[in-house]
Amino acid sequence: MSTDFKHLSGKIIIHAIVIAQEGQAERLQSFLKKIQAESTSDKEPGCLVYRINRSGNEFFIFEEYENPAAIEWHFKSAGFQSLVEEVGKGDLVVGAPNITYYQEV
């Protein structure tokens, strides 16, 4: 388990937990769905899986990438950058997302 992916190699799994502020879950879900559409398209060939799961205001995102370079590409995508900008405004999520990286064995 790691909070950084740069030392990992091969396929990498991301486990992310994001909690929406009260009344913001639908808005957060909309951002995540846009990222999912982009991630699973030809725009991100290194993204193998992008699944969004929800329980109330809590979102669990399961992602699988071919390698660290694919994650770097994902982080630069328009959808992801749009979410980062929105989170920076302080009214969308509670605290920082909890992101853990795993190397497939």
MMTF fields as JSON, N, C-alpha, C and O atoms, coordinates in Angstrom:
{
  "mmtfVersion": "1.0.0",
  "mmtfProducer": "UNKNOWN",
  "numBonds": 419,
  "numAtoms": 420,
  "numGroups": 105,
  "numChains": 1,
  "numModels": 1,
  "chainsPerModel": [1],
  "groupsPerChain": [105],
  "chainIdList": ["A"],
  "bondAtomList": [4, 2, 8, 6, 12, 10, 16, 14, 20, 18, 24, 22, 28, 26, 32, 30, 36, 34, 40, 38, 44, 42, 48, 46, 52, 50, 56, 54, 60, 58, 64, 62, 68, 66, 72, 70, 76, 74, 80, 78, 84, 82, 88, 86, 92, 90, 96, 94, 100, 98, 104, 102, 108, 106, 112, 110, 116, 114, 120, 118, 124, 122, 128, 126, 132, 130, 136, 134, 140, 138, 144, 142, 148, 146, 152, 150, 156, 154, 160, 158, 164, 162, 168, 166, 172, 170, 176, 174, 180, 178, 184, 182, 188, 186, 192, 190, 196, 194, 200, 198, 204, 202, 208, 206, 212, 210, 216, 214, 220, 218, 224, 222, 228, 226, 232, 230, 236, 234, 240, 238, 244, 242, 248, 246, 252, 250, 256, 254, 260, 258, 264, 262, 268, 266, 272, 270, 276, 274, 280, 278, 284, 282, 288, 286, 292, 290, 296, 294, 300, 298, 304, 302, 308, 306, 312, 310, 316, 314, 320, 318, 324, 322, 328, 326, 332, 330, 336, 334, 340, 338, 344, 342, 348, 346, 352, 350, 356, 354, 360, 358, 364, 362, 368, 366, 372, 370, 376, 374, 380, 378, 384, 382, 388, 386, 392, 390, 396, 394, 400, 398, 404, 402, 408, 406, 412, 410, 416, 414],
  "bondOrderList": [1, 1, 1, 1, 1, 1, 1, 1, 1, 1, 1, 1, 1, 1, 1, 1, 1, 1, 1, 1, 1, 1, 1, 1, 1, 1, 1, 1, 1, 1, 1, 1, 1, 1, 1, 1, 1, 1, 1, 1, 1, 1, 1, 1, 1, 1, 1, 1, 1, 1, 1, 1, 1, 1, 1, 1, 1, 1, 1, 1, 1, 1, 1, 1, 1, 1, 1, 1, 1, 1, 1, 1, 1, 1, 1, 1, 1, 1, 1, 1, 1, 1, 1, 1, 1, 1, 1, 1, 1, 1, 1, 1, 1, 1, 1, 1, 1, 1, 1, 1, 1, 1, 1, 1],
  "groupList": [{"groupName": "MET", "atomNameList": ["N", "CA", "C", "O"], "elementList": ["N", "C", "C", "O"], "formalChargeList": [0, 0, 0, 0], "bondAtomList": [1, 0, 2, 1, 3, 2], "bondOrderList": [1, 1, 2], "singleLetterCode": "M", "chemCompType": "L-PEPTIDE LINKING"}, {"groupName": "SER", "atomNameList": ["N", "CA", "C", "O"], "elementList": ["N", "C", "C", "O"], "formalChargeList": [0, 0, 0, 0], "bondAtomList": [1, 0, 2, 1, 3, 2], "bondOrderList": [1, 1, 2], "singleLetterCode": "S", "chemCompType": "L-PEPTIDE LINKING"}, {"groupName": "THR", "atomNameList": ["N", "CA", "C", "O"], "elementList": ["N", "C", "C", "O"], "formalChargeList": [0, 0, 0, 0], "bondAtomList": [1, 0, 2, 1, 3, 2], "bondOrderList": [1, 1, 2], "singleLetterCode": "T", "chemCompType": "L-PEPTIDE LINKING"}, {"groupName": "ASP", "atomNameList": ["N", "CA", "C", "O"], "elementList": ["N", "C", "C", "O"], "formalChargeList": [0, 0, 0, 0], "bondAtomList": [1, 0, 2, 1, 3, 2], "bondOrderList": [1, 1, 2], "singleLetterCode": "D", "chemCompType": "L-PEPTIDE LINKING"}, {"groupName": "PHE", "atomNameList": ["N", "CA", "C", "O"], "elementList": ["N", "C", "C", "O"], "formalChargeList": [0, 0, 0, 0], "bondAtomList": [1, 0, 2, 1, 3, 2], "bondOrderList": [1, 1, 2], "singleLetterCode": "F", "chemCompType": "L-PEPTIDE LINKING"}, {"groupName": "LYS", "atomNameList": ["N", "CA", "C", "O"], "elementList": ["N", "C", "C", "O"], "formalChargeList": [0, 0, 0, 0], "bondAtomList": [1, 0, 2, 1, 3, 2], "bondOrderList": [1, 1, 2], "singleLetterCode": "K", "chemCompType": "L-PEPTIDE LINKING"}, {"groupName": "HIS", "atomNameList": ["N", "CA", "C", "O"], "elementList": ["N", "C", "C", "O"], "formalChargeList": [0, 0, 0, 0], "bondAtomList": [1, 0, 2, 1, 3, 2], "bondOrderList": [1, 1, 2], "singleLetterCode": "H", "chemCompType": "L-PEPTIDE LINKING"}, {"groupName": "LEU", "atomNameList": ["N", "CA", "C", "O"], "elementList": ["N", "C", "C", "O"], "formalChargeList": [0, 0, 0, 0], "bondAtomList": [1, 0, 2, 1, 3, 2], "bondOrderList": [1, 1, 2], "singleLetterCode": "L", "chemCompType": "L-PEPTIDE LINKING"}, {"groupName": "GLY", "atomNameList": ["N", "CA", "C", "O"], "elementList": ["N", "C", "C", "O"], "formalChargeList": [0, 0, 0, 0], "bondAtomList": [1, 0, 2, 1, 3, 2], "bondOrderList": [1, 1, 2], "singleLetterCode": "G", "chemCompType": "PEPTIDE LINKING"}, {"groupName": "ILE", "atomNameList": ["N", "CA", "C", "O"], "elementList": ["N", "C", "C", "O"], "formalChargeList": [0, 0, 0, 0], "bondAtomList": [1, 0, 2, 1, 3, 2], "bondOrderList": [1, 1, 2], "singleLetterCode": "I", "chemCompType": "L-PEPTIDE LINKING"}, {"groupName": "ALA", "atomNameList": ["N", "CA", "C", "O"], "elementList": ["N", "C", "C", "O"], "formalChargeList": [0, 0, 0, 0], "bondAtomList": [1, 0, 2, 1, 3, 2], "bondOrderList": [1, 1, 2], "singleLetterCode": "A", "chemCompType": "L-PEPTIDE LINKING"}, {"groupName": "VAL", "atomNameList": ["N", "CA", "C", "O"], "elementList": ["N", "C", "C", "O"], "formalChargeList": [0, 0, 0, 0], "bondAtomList": [1, 0, 2, 1, 3, 2], "bondOrderList": [1, 1, 2], "singleLetterCode": "V", "chemCompType": "L-PEPTIDE LINKING"}, {"groupName": "GLN", "atomNameList": ["N", "CA", "C", "O"], "elementList": ["N", "C", "C", "O"], "formalChargeList": [0, 0, 0, 0], "bondAtomList": [1, 0, 2, 1, 3, 2], "bondOrderList": [1, 1, 2], "singleLetterCode": "Q", "chemCompType": "L-PEPTIDE LINKING"}, {"groupName": "GLU", "atomNameList": ["N", "CA", "C", "O"], "elementList": ["N", "C", "C", "O"], "formalChargeList": [0, 0, 0, 0], "bondAtomList": [1, 0, 2, 1, 3, 2], "bondOrderList": [1, 1, 2], "singleLetterCode": "E", "chemCompType": "L-PEPTIDE LINKING"}, {"groupName": "ARG", "atomNameList": ["N", "CA", "C", "O"], "elementList": ["N", "C", "C", "O"], "formalChargeList": [0, 0, 0, 0], "bondAtomList": [1, 0, 2, 1, 3, 2], "bondOrderList": [1, 1, 2], "singleLetterCode": "R", "chemCompType": "L-PEPTIDE LINKING"}, {"groupName": "PRO", "atomNameList": ["N", "CA", "C", "O"], "elementList": ["N", "C", "C", "O"], "formalChargeList": [0, 0, 0, 0], "bondAtomList": [1, 0, 2, 1, 3, 2], "bondOrderList": [1, 1, 2], "singleLetterCode": "P", "chemCompType": "L-PEPTIDE LINKING"}, {"groupName": "CYS", "atomNameList": ["N", "CA", "C", "O"], "elementList": ["N", "C", "C", "O"], "formalChargeList": [0, 0, 0, 0], "bondAtomList": [1, 0, 2, 1, 3, 2], "bondOrderList": [1, 1, 2], "singleLetterCode": "C", "chemCompType": "L-PEPTIDE LINKING"}, {"groupName": "TYR", "atomNameList": ["N", "CA", "C", "O"], "elementList": ["N", "C", "C", "O"], "formalChargeList": [0, 0, 0, 0], "bondAtomList": [1, 0, 2, 1, 3, 2], "bondOrderList": [1, 1, 2], "singleLetterCode": "Y", "chemCompType": "L-PEPTIDE LINKING"}, {"groupName": "ASN", "atomNameList": ["N", "CA", "C", "O"], "elementList": ["N", "C", "C", "O"], "formalChargeList": [0, 0, 0, 0], "bondAtomList": [1, 0, 2, 1, 3, 2], "bondOrderList": [1, 1, 2], "singleLetterCode": "N", "chemCompType": "L-PEPTIDE LINKING"}, {"groupName": "TRP", "atomNameList": ["N", "CA", "C", "O"], "elementList": ["N", "C", "C", "O"], "formalChargeList": [0, 0, 0, 0], "bondAtomList": [1, 0, 2, 1, 3, 2], "bondOrderList": [1, 1, 2], "singleLetterCode": "W", "chemCompType": "L-PEPTIDE LINKING"}],
  "groupTypeList": [0, 1, 2, 3, 4, 5, 6, 7, 1, 8, 5, 9, 9, 9, 6, 10, 9, 11, 9, 10, 12, 13, 8, 12, 10, 13, 14, 7, 12, 1, 4, 7, 5, 5, 9, 12, 10, 13, 1, 2, 1, 3, 5, 13, 15, 8, 16, 7, 11, 17, 14, 9, 18, 14, 1, 8, 18, 13, 4, 4, 9, 4, 13, 13, 17, 13, 18, 15, 10, 10, 9, 13, 19, 6, 4, 5, 1, 10, 8, 4, 12, 1, 7, 11, 13, 13, 11, 8, 5, 8, 3, 7, 11, 11, 8, 10, 15, 18, 9, 2, 17, 17, 12, 13, 11],
  "groupIdList": [1, 2, 3, 4, 5, 6, 7, 8, 9, 10, 11, 12, 13, 14, 15, 16, 17, 18, 19, 20, 21, 22, 23, 24, 25, 26, 27, 28, 29, 30, 31, 32, 33, 34, 35, 36, 37, 38, 39, 40, 41, 42, 43, 44, 45, 46, 47, 48, 49, 50, 51, 52, 53, 54, 55, 56, 57, 58, 59, 60, 61, 62, 63, 64, 65, 66, 67, 68, 69, 70, 71, 72, 73, 74, 75, 76, 77, 78, 79, 80, 81, 82, 83, 84, 85, 86, 87, 88, 89, 90, 91, 92, 93, 94, 95, 96, 97, 98, 99, 100, 101, 102, 103, 104, 105],
  "secStructList": [7, 5, 1, 7, 7, 6, 6, 7, 7, 1, 1, 3, 3, 3, 3, 3, 3, 3, 3, 5, 7, 6, 6, 7, 2, 2, 2, 2, 2, 2, 2, 2, 2, 2, 2, 2, 2, 2, 2, 6, 1, 6, 6, 7, 6, 6, 3, 3, 3, 3, 3, 3, 3, 3, 3, 6, 6, 3, 3, 3, 3, 3, 3, 3, 3, 1, 1, 2, 2, 2, 2, 2, 2, 2, 2, 6, 1, 2, 2, 2, 2, 2, 2, 2, 2, 2, 2, 2, 6, 6, 1, 1, 5, 1, 1, 1, 7, 3, 3, 3, 3, 3, 3, 7, 7],
  "xCoordList": [0.851, 0.0, 0.895, 1.91, 0.501, 1.33, 0.47, -0.598, 0.943, 0.255, 0.938, 0.603, 1.902, 2.589, 2.787, 2.986, 2.737, 2.839, 4.16, 4.419, 4.989, 6.166, 7.206, 7.998, 7.224, 8.186, 7.628, 8.336, 6.371, 5.735, 5.972, 6.308, 5.793, 5.943, 4.846, 4.172, 4.683, 3.649, 2.263, 2.092, 1.27, -0.112, -0.26, 0.275, -1.003, -1.213, -2.706, -3.455, -3.113, -4.501, -4.578, -3.737, -5.597, -5.851, -7.168, -8.178, -7.129, -8.304, -8.479, -7.659, -9.538, -9.746, -11.098, -12.111, -11.105, -12.333, -12.466, -11.556, -13.614, -13.891, -15.263, -16.218, -15.367, -16.64, -17.136, -16.445, -18.333, -18.946, -19.483, -19.961, -19.398, -20.041, -21.555, -22.067, -22.245, -23.704, -24.319, -24.023, -25.181, -25.866, -25.046, -25.512, -23.832, -22.948, -22.668, -21.88, -23.303, -23.006, -23.337, -22.567, -24.456, -24.825, -23.839, -23.486, -23.408, -22.43, -21.091, -20.485, -20.639, -19.398, -19.539, -18.632, -20.663, -20.897, -20.82, -20.282, -21.341, -21.288, -19.838, -19.493, -19.001, -17.579, -16.927, -16.18, -17.212, -16.607, -17.058, -16.262, -18.317, -18.819, -18.135, -17.869, -17.85, -17.123, -15.71, -15.215, -15.069, -13.73, -13.788, -12.93, -14.794, -14.947, -15.097, -14.462, -15.93, -16.146, -14.844, -14.552, -14.077, -12.798, -11.779, -11.045, -11.745, -10.759, -10.956, -9.986, -12.188, -12.478, -12.623, -13.097, -12.219, -12.269, -10.855, -9.9, -10.749, -9.442, -8.531, -7.336, -9.077, -8.268, -7.26, -6.222, -7.582, -6.69, -6.498, -7.079, -5.695, -5.522, -4.874, -5.026, -4.162, -3.515, -4.414, -4.012, -5.636, -6.602, -7.391, -8.112, -7.254, -7.916, -9.289, -10.205, -9.431, -10.69, -10.87, -9.916, -12.106, -12.445, -13.878, -14.828, -14.025, -15.351, -15.666, -14.836, -16.884, -17.362, -18.412, -19.341, -18.262, -19.216, -19.62, -18.819, -20.866, -21.361, -22.232, -23.022, -22.064, -22.935, -23.189, -22.34, -24.364, -24.676, -23.733, -23.661, -23.011, -22.061, -20.655, -19.769, -20.451, -19.119, -18.99, -19.853, -17.885, -17.596, -16.317, -15.323, -16.353, -15.184, -14.889, -15.727, -13.704, -13.317, -12.219, -11.203, -12.445, -11.484, -10.94, -11.696, -9.63, -9.001, -7.856, -7.179, -7.652, -6.522, -5.825, -6.463, -4.493, -3.692, -2.576, -2.096, -2.172, -1.106, 0.227, 0.998, 0.501, 1.804, 1.747, 0.743, 2.811, 2.816, 2.617, 1.993, 3.135, 2.971, 1.497, 1.087, 0.704, -0.735, -1.431, -2.382, -0.961, -1.531, -1.171, -2.013, 0.069, 0.492, -0.391, -0.821, -0.658, -1.509, -2.909, -3.496, -3.435, -4.772, -4.844, -5.809, -3.819, -3.812, -3.779, -4.171, -3.322, -3.265, -4.519, -4.658, -5.429, -6.627, -7.529, -7.512, -8.303, -9.197, -10.21, -10.453, -10.799, -11.8, -11.221, -11.826, -10.048, -9.41, -9.018, -9.237, -8.444, -8.044, -9.246, -9.146, -10.368, -11.596, -12.041, -12.456, -11.956, -12.322, -11.352, -11.782, -10.066, -9.065, -9.357, -9.293, -9.671, -9.989, -11.22, -11.239, -12.237, -13.475, -13.25, -13.764, -12.493, -12.18, -11.42, -11.62, -10.561, -9.784, -10.623, -10.16, -11.845, -12.735, -13.255, -13.712, -13.187, -13.517, -14.959, -15.29, -15.837, -17.247, -17.795, -19.009, -16.924, -17.396, -17.182, -18.092, -15.996, -15.686, -15.269, -14.895, -15.344, -14.926, -13.465, -13.156, -12.583, -11.169, -10.539, -11.094, -9.379, -8.655, -9.101, -9.433, -9.113, -9.425, -8.392, -7.227, -8.828, -7.94, -7.574, -8.403, -6.34, -5.92, -4.784, -3.783, -4.953, -3.935, -3.614, -4.505, -2.33, -1.854, -1.335, -0.666, -1.65, -1.187, -0.569, -1.033, 0.469, 1.075, 0.497, 0.459, 0.045, -0.482, 0.662, 1.763, 0.398, 1.422, 1.03, 1.77],
  "yCoordList": [-1.178, 0.0, 1.238, 1.287, 2.234, 3.427, 4.65, 4.545, 5.801, 7.053, 7.768, 8.912, 7.093, 7.625, 6.478, 5.338, 6.754, 5.699, 5.708, 4.783, 6.707, 6.885, 5.78, 5.562, 5.087, 4.001, 2.65, 1.644, 2.625, 1.384, 1.169, 2.103, -0.073, -0.381, -1.352, -1.953, -1.492, -2.383, -1.825, -0.622, -2.717, -2.288, -1.738, -2.285, -0.642, 0.01, 0.187, 0.601, -0.134, 0.014, 1.231, 1.419, 2.047, 3.188, 2.951, 2.587, 3.167, 3.075, 4.468, 4.905, 5.164, 6.535, 6.662, 6.17, 7.316, 7.626, 9.15, 9.861, 9.631, 11.064, 11.269, 10.579, 12.198, 12.468, 13.853, 14.856, 13.882, 15.142, 15.894, 15.288, 17.204, 18.009, 17.819, 17.457, 18.065, 17.919, 18.722, 19.904, 18.06, 18.706, 18.793, 19.364, 18.238, 18.339, 16.995, 16.935, 15.92, 14.585, 14.463, 13.871, 15.006, 14.913, 15.693, 15.264, 16.821, 17.641, 16.907, 16.884, 16.313, 15.542, 14.356, 14.067, 13.68, 12.531, 12.944, 12.204, 14.092, 14.595, 14.779, 14.399, 15.354, 15.509, 14.144, 13.943, 13.208, 11.88, 11.142, 10.437, 11.294, 10.642, 11.206, 10.468, 12.505, 13.103, 12.537, 12.232, 12.4, 11.811, 10.367, 9.93, 9.629, 8.233, 8.126, 7.28, 8.976, 8.94, 9.212, 8.564, 10.159, 10.492, 9.37, 9.01, 8.825, 7.798, 6.507, 5.827, 6.171, 4.903, 5.078, 4.174, 6.227, 6.482, 6.367, 6.044, 6.634, 6.62, 7.744, 7.742, 8.7, 9.81, 9.341, 9.971, 8.218, 7.676, 6.179, 5.37, 5.801, 4.373, 3.588, 2.368, 4.251, 3.563, 3.29, 2.599, 3.828, 3.564, 2.317, 2.312, 1.273, 0.003, -0.099, -0.7, 0.491, 0.426, 1.735, 2.269, 2.251, 3.418, 3.203, 3.414, 2.785, 2.492, 3.445, 3.703, 3.959, 4.871, 4.131, 3.545, 4.159, 3.531, 4.577, 5.431, 4.5, 5.544, 4.965, 4.046, 5.53, 5.262, 6.61, 7.12, 7.182, 8.508, 9.555, 9.748, 10.23, 11.27, 10.731, 11.474, 9.438, 8.845, 8.136, 7.351, 8.431, 7.821, 7.001, 7.452, 5.804, 4.934, 4.778, 4.29, 5.19, 5.084, 4.036, 4.108, 3.057, 1.983, 2.183, 2.201, 2.332, 2.592, 1.613, 1.197, 1.253, 0.4, 1.017, 1.381, 1.125, 1.737, 0.795, -0.022, 0.922, 0.075, 0.295, -0.646, 1.547, 1.884, 3.299, 3.993, 3.729, 5.073, 6.193, 7.207, 6.021, 7.055, 7.28, 8.407, 6.221, 6.344, 7.151, 7.882, 7.021, 7.811, 9.286, 10.164, 9.549, 10.93, 11.544, 12.692, 10.785, 11.239, 11.556, 12.582, 10.662, 10.838, 12.131, 12.888, 12.374, 13.565, 14.858, 15.91, 14.794, 15.972, 16.13, 17.12, 15.164, 15.199, 16.376, 16.859, 16.82, 17.972, 17.706, 18.574, 16.522, 16.195, 16.198, 16.738, 15.594, 15.548, 16.947, 17.306, 17.734, 19.092, 19.954, 20.814, 19.724, 20.448, 20.126, 21.019, 18.846, 18.449, 19.056, 19.567, 19.007, 19.584, 21.068, 21.549, 21.772, 23.201, 23.414, 24.307, 22.595, 22.73, 22.386, 23.077, 21.334, 20.949, 22.08, 22.33, 22.752, 23.861, 25.023, 25.816, 25.13, 26.211, 25.979, 26.916, 24.722, 24.419, 24.112, 23.949, 24.027, 23.782, 22.476, 22.27, 21.598, 20.365, 19.126, 18.308, 18.974, 17.756, 18.076, 19.204, 17.052, 17.153, 16.708, 15.552, 17.599, 17.246, 16.829, 17.045, 16.232, 15.758, 14.337, 13.568, 13.98, 12.596, 11.646, 12.007, 10.452, 9.412, 8.516, 7.732, 8.625, 7.897, 6.946, 7.346, 5.678, 4.663, 3.979, 3.705, 3.706, 3.067, 1.672, 1.467, 0.723, -0.651, -1.113, -0.749, -1.906, -2.515, -3.909, -4.686, -4.225, -5.564, -6.571, -6.319, -7.703, -8.751, -10.003, -10.986],
  "zCoordList": [0.0, 0.0, 0.0, 0.694, -0.789, -0.91, -1.197, -1.8, -0.763, -1.079, -2.239, -2.549, -2.886, -4.06, -5.045, -4.627, -6.321, -7.328, -8.094, -8.864, -7.908, -8.761, -8.615, -9.532, -7.498, -7.307, -7.762, -7.727, -8.185, -8.622, -10.111, -10.838, -10.556, -11.979, -12.402, -11.566, -13.699, -14.214, -13.945, -13.75, -13.938, -13.695, -12.283, -11.319, -12.192, -10.902, -10.663, -11.549, -9.451, -9.016, -8.098, -7.219, -8.317, -7.436, -6.712, -7.315, -5.415, -4.549, -3.955, -3.148, -4.346, -3.873, -3.179, -3.677, -2.044, -1.31, -1.283, -0.857, -1.744, -1.762, -1.132, -1.488, -0.209, 0.464, 0.055, 0.234, -0.491, -0.913, 0.301, 1.26, 0.243, 1.275, 1.154, 0.095, 2.242, 2.256, 1.118, 0.94, 0.35, -0.763, -2.043, -3.029, -2.05, -3.215, -3.893, -4.837, -3.425, -3.961, -5.448, -6.204, -5.867, -7.291, -8.154, -9.253, -7.655, -8.384, -8.503, -9.574, -7.402, -7.431, -8.377, -9.158, -8.306, -9.186, -10.655, -11.479, -10.978, -12.347, -12.812, -13.931, -11.965, -12.301, -12.505, -13.464, -11.599, -11.694, -12.948, -13.569, -13.326, -14.545, -15.79, -16.738, -15.792, -16.924, -17.003, -18.087, -15.853, -15.823, -16.304, -17.071, -15.859, -16.272, -17.789, -18.418, -18.373, -19.823, -20.572, -21.577, -20.084, -20.712, -20.506, -21.426, -19.294, -18.947, -19.719, -20.055, -19.999, -20.677, -22.184, -22.873, -22.693, -24.136, -24.718, -24.011, -25.993, -26.66, -26.174, -26.473, -25.433, -24.918, -23.869, -23.666, -23.198, -22.167, -22.387, -21.663, -23.373, -23.656, -22.519, -22.46, -21.62, -20.511, -19.325, -18.389, -19.349, -18.279, -18.658, -19.656, -17.87, -18.163, -17.51, -18.071, -16.321, -15.567, -14.81, -14.245, -14.801, -13.981, -13.506, -14.259, -12.258, -11.705, -10.566, -9.695, -10.596, -9.557, -8.739, -9.295, -7.429, -6.518, -5.488, -5.107, -5.043, -4.142, -3.036, -3.253, -1.844, -0.706, -0.04, 0.692, -0.299, 0.239, -0.319, -1.533, 0.559, 0.146, -0.102, -0.523, 0.157, 0.006, -1.335, -1.73, -2.028, -3.323, -3.218, -2.648, -3.768, -3.864, -5.346, -6.104, -5.756, -7.159, -7.26, -6.569, -8.14, -8.4, -9.803, -10.774, -9.906, -11.202, -11.427, -10.487, -12.695, -13.055, -14.265, -15.252, -14.164, -15.22, -15.653, -14.867, -16.913, -17.458, -16.755, -16.569, -16.362, -15.785, -15.195, -15.354, -14.52, -13.94, -14.964, -14.653, -16.167, -17.198, -17.523, -17.802, -17.489, -17.759, -16.664, -16.94, -15.432, -14.333, -14.516, -14.326, -14.882, -15.146, -16.234, -16.115, -17.282, -18.384, -17.853, -18.198, -17.011, -16.427, -15.611, -15.716, -14.803, -13.953, -14.765, -14.26, -15.999, -16.871, -17.73, -18.448, -17.659, -18.505, -18.138, -17.006, -19.102, -18.897, -17.79, -16.952, -17.78, -16.766, -15.366, -14.44, -15.208, -13.896, -13.441, -12.284, -14.335, -13.986, -13.607, -12.732, -14.26, -13.933, -12.507, -11.767, -12.121, -10.763, -9.752, -8.718, -10.034, -9.127, -8.891, -7.759, -9.95, -9.837, -8.956, -8.108, -9.163, -8.391, -6.925, -6.045, -6.65, -5.272, -4.581, -3.392, -5.314, -4.762, -4.263, -3.444, -4.746, -4.306, -2.893, -2.238, -2.413, -1.03, -0.704, 0.47, -1.696, -1.367, -1.942, -1.947, -2.424, -3.06, -2.205, -2.067, -1.631, -0.877, 0.552, 0.874, 1.399, 2.793, 2.87, 2.584, 3.244, 3.377, 2.061, 0.984, 2.177, 0.995, 0.66, 1.562, -0.614, -0.981, -0.365, -0.197, -0.037, 0.487, -0.691, -1.153, -1.179, -2.373, -2.023, -1.428, -2.401, -2.167, -3.486, -4.29, -3.7, -4.93, -4.605, -3.592, -5.471, -5.321, -6.634, -7.714, -6.528, -7.709, -7.867, -6.913, -9.075, -9.317, -9.218, -9.708, -8.585, -8.443, -9.198, -9.191]
}
